């Protein structure tokens, strides 16, 4: 269970574990040109300047749980998988993704994947860069596992721009890799968006809507980092009426909704953080029935 993993991960931009040194892995997590950012304009607050508090739409509901969690959206304890495998991340409790190129505001951080490692004993110490602590400092929401066959324990952990952990993490997830295929990991990822509506059997509100971005980096608008974006969700009643438009400028990747009973069309977009009129990918859509 505590075996040392061989190089096995490919992020959206680089094969993290194959880089071999801590310095190289840090460069992959930060990314080339990560500290270059456009000058602020009058229309958008400068980096580090808090935006005015935004009023939630009446159809937005408070999360049912007080605690926050970084978690896997497509992997659960006891799963048996074959690799390469696209592993996807989620983030709850109103927290948002903020790449390390600029300081994030409020409840923000970036994902880390822990492989065969427990949570750190000292949360005031920066996480290391190695094959068992994989950093996603650009605001990524997925990676490709290329683990060799065997048993592993995986865990997600959120940390700030200094790689200091937040108390936002997942439970340990024990998995078994049954086979490693010859598939090229690079062929498994395609730039785009996905929307996942998680409803109970009763389909009664509130219900969870998860956002996902593949090969796209999520960031807060105030960070003003090139080649990053934020999610925008439009909830339109099928019967007509004004749609609800929700702009997740703080890097959030999910929302709880409680609209009135009826049918709704959901449209998820990802807007460029330097040009809000520009979409970074084709919109994803879903339909939901609320009782």
C-alpha positions in Angstrom: 0.0 0.0 0.0 2.9 2.4 0.7 4.9 1.6 -2.4 6.8 4.4 -4.1 5.0 5.3 -7.3 6.8 5.3 -10.6 6.4 8.3 -12.8 2.7 8.3 -13.6 1.0 11.6 -14.0 0.3 13.9 -17.0 -1.3 17.3 -16.2 -3.1 19.4 -18.7 0.3 21.0 -19.7 3.1 18.6 -18.8 4.0 15.2 -17.7 4.5 16.1 -14.1 6.1 13.0 -12.6 8.4 12.5 -15.6 10.3 15.7 -14.9 12.5 14.0 -12.4 13.5 16.9 -10.1 11.7 19.1 -7.7 12.8 22.2 -9.5 11.4 20.9 -12.8 8.2 19.9 -11.2 7.8 23.3 -9.7 8.3 24.9 -13.1 5.6 22.6 -14.6 3.2 23.6 -11.8 3.9 27.3 -12.2 4.1 27.2 -16.0 6.1 29.3 -18.4 5.4 33.0 -18.1 3.2 32.5 -15.1 4.2 35.8 -13.6 3.4 37.9 -16.7 0.0 39.5 -16.4 -1.8 42.4 -18.1 -2.0 45.8 -16.5 -5.3 46.4 -14.8 -7.9 48.5 -16.5 -10.3 51.0 -15.1 -13.2 48.5 -15.6 -11.6 45.8 -13.5 -9.9 46.1 -10.0 -6.2 45.8 -9.9 -4.5 42.6 -8.7 -4.9 42.3 -5.0 -7.8 44.7 -4.8 -10.9 43.1 -3.4 -14.1 43.4 -5.5 -17.3 44.6 -3.9 -19.4 41.8 -2.4 -21.7 40.3 -5.0 -25.3 39.6 -4.2 -26.3 36.0 -4.8 -29.1 35.2 -7.2 -32.3 34.2 -5.3 -32.1 30.7 -7.0 -28.6 30.1 -5.4 -28.8 28.1 -2.2 -26.3 27.9 0.6 -24.3 24.6 0.6 -26.0 22.1 2.8 -22.8 21.3 4.6 -20.7 23.8 6.6 -17.4 22.2 5.8 -15.5 22.5 2.5 -13.8 19.7 0.6 -11.5 19.2 -2.3 -12.6 15.9 -3.9 -12.6 13.5 -6.8 -15.6 13.8 -9.1 -15.1 10.5 -10.9 -13.3 8.3 -8.5 -14.5 6.7 -5.2 -13.1 4.5 -2.5 -12.7 0.9 -3.6 -12.7 1.6 -7.4 -10.8 -0.7 -9.7 -9.5 1.2 -12.8 -7.2 0.8 -15.8 -4.6 3.4 -16.6 -4.1 5.8 -18.3 -7.1 7.4 -16.5 -8.4 10.9 -16.6 -8.9 12.0 -13.0 -11.1 15.0 -12.3 -11.3 17.3 -9.2 -14.0 19.2 -7.5 -14.1 21.9 -4.8 -17.0 22.7 -2.4 -18.0 25.1 0.3 -17.8 28.3 -1.8 -14.0 27.9 -2.3 -12.5 28.9 -5.7 -9.4 28.1 -7.7 -6.6 30.7 -7.8 -3.4 29.9 -9.7 -0.1 30.7 -8.0 0.9 33.4 -10.5 -0.9 36.0 -8.4 -2.3 36.1 -4.9 -5.9 34.9 -4.6 -8.6 36.6 -2.7 -10.8 35.1 0.0 -11.4 31.4 0.1 -9.1 30.3 -2.7 -6.2 27.9 -3.5 -5.0 25.3 -6.0 -5.3 21.5 -6.0 -2.8 19.0 -5.0 -2.9 15.2 -5.4 -1.3 13.2 -2.6 -0.2 9.6 -3.6 0.3 7.1 -0.8 0.7 10.0 1.6 -1.2 11.1 4.7 -2.2 14.7 5.4 0.8 16.7 6.5 1.3 17.0 10.3 2.3 20.7 10.0 -0.2 22.8 8.0 2.2 25.8 8.4 4.9 24.1 6.3 4.8 24.3 2.5 4.1 21.1 0.6 7.1 19.5 -1.2 7.4 19.0 -4.9 7.8 15.3 -5.7 6.0 12.4 -7.2 3.8 11.9 -4.1 2.7 15.6 -3.9 1.6 16.7 -7.3 0.8 20.4 -7.6 -1.7 21.9 -10.0 -0.7 25.6 -9.7 -2.2 26.8 -12.9 -5.8 26.2 -11.8 -6.2 22.8 -13.5 -9.2 20.6 -12.7 -7.9 17.3 -14.0 -4.9 15.1 -14.7 -4.1 11.8 -16.3 -3.0 8.9 -14.0 -0.5 6.5 -15.5 0.0 4.4 -12.4 1.4 0.9 -12.7 -0.8 -2.0 -11.6 -1.2 -2.1 -7.8 -3.0 -0.7 -4.8 -2.8 3.1 -4.1 -4.3 5.6 -1.7 -5.1 9.0 -3.2 -6.1 12.2 -1.6 -6.9 15.8 -2.7 -5.6 18.8 -0.7 -6.0 22.5 -1.4 -3.2 25.0 -0.6 -2.4 28.7 -1.1 0.1 30.5 -3.4 2.9 29.6 -1.0 1.8 26.0 -1.1 0.7 26.1 2.6 -2.2 23.7 3.0 -5.7 24.8 3.8 -8.0 22.7 5.9 -9.8 21.7 2.7 -9.1 18.1 1.6 -10.7 14.8 0.7 -11.0 11.5 2.6 -8.4 8.9 1.6 -9.5 7.0 -1.5 -8.1 3.5 -1.9 -8.0 2.2 -5.5 -6.6 -0.7 -7.4 -5.1 -0.3 -10.8 -5.7 -3.6 -12.6 -4.0 -2.9 -15.8 -1.8 -0.3 -17.6 -2.7 0.1 -21.2 -0.5 1.3 -24.1 -2.8 4.3 -24.8 -1.0 7.6 -25.2 -2.2 9.8 -22.2 -2.2 12.9 -24.4 -5.0 11.5 -26.5 -7.4 11.2 -23.5 -7.8 15.0 -22.9 -9.6 17.4 -25.1 -10.2 21.1 -24.4 -13.8 21.7 -23.4 -16.4 22.1 -20.7 -18.8 19.8 -18.9 -21.7 20.3 -16.6 -23.0 17.7 -14.1 -26.3 18.1 -12.4 -26.4 16.0 -9.2 -30.0 15.5 -8.0 -31.6 13.2 -5.5 -34.3 10.7 -6.5 -37.0 13.2 -5.5 -35.4 15.9 -7.7 -36.2 18.5 -5.1 -34.1 21.5 -4.5 -31.5 22.3 -3.5 -29.4 20.3 -5.9 -25.7 20.5 -6.9 -24.4 21.6 -10.2 -20.7 20.9 -10.9 -18.6 22.6 -13.5 -15.6 21.1 -15.2 -12.9 22.4 -17.5 -10.5 20.2 -19.5 -7.2 21.6 -20.6 -8.4 25.0 -19.4 -7.2 26.9 -16.3 -9.6 28.4 -13.7 -8.7 31.6 -11.9 -10.2 34.6 -10.1 -11.0 37.6 -12.3 -9.0 39.9 -10.0 -5.8 37.9 -10.5 -5.8 39.1 -14.2 -3.7 36.1 -15.3 -3.5 35.5 -19.1 -5.0 32.3 -20.5 -7.3 31.7 -17.5 -11.1 32.0 -17.2 -14.0 31.7 -14.9 -17.4 30.0 -15.1 -20.7 31.6 -16.0 -24.0 29.7 -15.6 -27.3 30.6 -17.2 -30.4 28.9 -15.9 -33.4 29.5 -18.3 -37.0 28.4 -17.5 -38.3 26.3 -20.4 -41.7 27.8 -20.0 -40.3 31.3 -20.5 -39.4 34.1 -18.2 -36.1 35.8 -17.3 -33.1 33.5 -17.0 -30.9 33.5 -14.0 -27.3 34.5 -14.8 -24.6 33.6 -12.3 -21.0 34.8 -12.8 -18.4 32.8 -10.7 -15.7 35.4 -10.8 -13.9 34.0 -7.7 -13.0 30.7 -9.3 -15.8 28.5 -7.9 -16.4 25.2 -9.7 -19.9 24.3 -8.3 -23.1 25.8 -7.2 -26.2 24.7 -5.2 -29.5 25.7 -6.9 -33.1 26.0 -5.5 -35.3 27.4 -8.3 -39.1 27.1 -8.3 -40.6 23.9 -9.7 -40.4 23.6 -13.4 -38.1 22.6 -16.3 -34.9 24.5 -16.9 -32.1 24.6 -19.5 -28.6 25.1 -18.1 -25.8 26.7 -20.1 -22.2 26.7 -18.8 -19.6 29.0 -20.3 -16.0 29.8 -19.4 -15.1 33.5 -20.0 -11.6 34.9 -20.5 -10.5 36.7 -17.4 -8.8 39.4 -19.5 -11.6 39.7 -22.0 -15.0 38.9 -20.4 -16.7 39.0 -23.8 -14.5 36.1 -25.1 -15.5 32.4 -24.5 -12.6 30.0 -24.0 -14.5 26.9 -25.1 -17.9 25.8 -26.5 -20.6 26.0 -23.9 -21.9 22.9 -22.2 -25.6 22.4 -21.7 -28.0 20.3 -19.5 -31.7 20.2 -18.7 -33.2 19.7 -15.3 -36.7 19.1 -14.0 -37.4 20.5 -10.5 -40.4 19.3 -8.6 
